[in-house]
Amino acid sequence: MIHLDFDWDVSSDGIVLDPALDIDKLGWHGGDYFKLVNINGQAQLVKVDAVEMFFQGRAVNKER
């Protein structure tokens, strides 16, 4: 899915998403974790599965 015409505030502290982006449609929720990976030379943010978070001993979706 390609999203065009969104404004993103990107800094060394993080990324602020455009308010028009409906994260509910993406299945994202407060407390979700993402990791930065490099796949074939392209940086991507990949959602960390709740099972992986559990095995790492981290709280899973505390804000839900």
C-alpha positions as CSV (number, residue, x, y, z in Angstrom):
1,M,0.0,0.0,0.0
2,I,1.5,3.4,-1.0
3,H,0.4,6.5,0.9
4,L,1.0,9.8,-1.0
5,D,0.6,13.4,0.2
6,F,1.3,12.7,3.9
7,D,3.6,15.0,5.9
8,W,6.1,13.3,8.2
9,D,8.2,15.0,10.9
10,V,11.4,13.0,10.9
11,S,14.2,13.7,13.4
12,S,16.9,11.9,15.3
13,D,14.3,11.5,18.1
14,G,11.7,9.7,16.0
15,I,9.0,10.1,13.4
16,V,5.7,12.0,13.9
17,L,3.1,10.6,11.6
18,D,0.6,12.8,9.7
19,P,-2.7,13.1,11.6
20,A,-4.5,12.1,8.4
21,L,-2.9,8.6,8.4
22,D,-5.5,6.2,9.9
23,I,-3.3,3.9,11.9
24,D,-6.4,1.8,12.9
25,K,-6.7,0.7,9.3
26,L,-3.1,-0.5,9.4
27,G,-3.8,-2.5,12.6
28,W,-1.4,-0.4,14.7
29,H,-2.2,0.4,18.3
30,G,-0.6,2.3,21.2
31,G,2.2,0.2,22.7
32,D,3.2,-1.5,19.4
33,Y,6.9,-1.8,18.8
34,F,8.8,-1.4,15.5
35,K,12.4,-2.3,14.8
36,L,14.7,-0.7,12.2
37,V,16.0,-3.2,9.7
38,N,18.1,-3.0,6.6
39,I,16.8,-5.3,3.8
40,N,18.8,-5.2,0.5
41,G,20.2,-1.8,1.3
42,Q,16.8,-0.3,2.1
43,A,16.0,0.8,5.7
44,Q,12.5,-0.3,6.9
45,L,10.5,-0.1,10.1
46,V,9.0,-3.5,10.8
47,K,6.4,-4.2,13.4
48,V,7.6,-6.5,16.1
49,D,5.3,-9.4,16.7
50,A,3.8,-9.7,20.2
51,V,5.2,-13.3,20.5
52,E,8.7,-11.9,19.9
53,M,8.1,-9.2,22.5
54,F,7.0,-11.8,25.0
55,F,10.1,-14.0,24.4
56,Q,12.3,-10.9,24.9
57,G,10.6,-10.4,28.3
58,R,9.0,-7.1,27.3
59,A,5.5,-5.8,28.1
60,V,3.2,-6.5,25.2
61,N,0.9,-3.6,24.1
62,K,0.6,-2.1,27.6
63,E,-1.3,0.9,26.2
64,R,-4.1,-1.1,24.6
